[in-house]
Amino acid sequence: AAHESLCSSAATVTILTLFLCACFLSLGAKSFASATAIREANVQATQFLRAKAVGNLPIAVSDQHAFMSLFYYAPRDIGSRLIYLADPGKALSRLGHNSVEKGALALLKPWFHLPIEEYDPFLASGQDFFVFGDSGHFLNWLLPDLIASCRQLELSGQNDASLLFLVNPGNGC
């Protein structure tokens, strides 16, 4: 089509073809680099959690994207401890939307059998747990809510922008 529309100019068609091939290869290289960076970040997070989240306590990941990535790629010893705590009401009040939380409870938990727990019943169990995530992430409502509700949080470590806290869910106020 390019050949016909460019009046049979072989040089122009060749240049256009090479340009399109270069664009395709560039996008492929960027995609590969992005996938490699995600894999490396997950490996680093897994090593960090092995070293700092000692014991067998659950590890609540504070944002759903990080949870899905870690849960999918983490080795069994860490992946089996990962959970996501969902609460549409708290997400709506802290973030202004709750579609991620509703989707987690209505789709991801029942259809894909992911370890997604409802926030209030999980805290009511009184079980200690870890929270892992970037405190500045735009979907992180969990850490601010734990702090505002006077839960006892003890910093266990930092991995780049992500923090790991040991949480005692008993009311600290």
Secondary structure, DSSP 8 states (H G I E B T S, - for coil): -HHHHTTT-HHHHHHHHHHHHHHHHHHHHHHHHHHHHHHHHHHHHHHHHHHHS-SS--EEESSHHHHHHHHHHS-HHHHTTEEEEE-HHHHHHHHS--HHHHHIIIIIHHHH---EEEHHHHHHTT--EEEEEETT-TT--HHHHHHHTTEEEEEEEEETTEEEEEEEEEE--
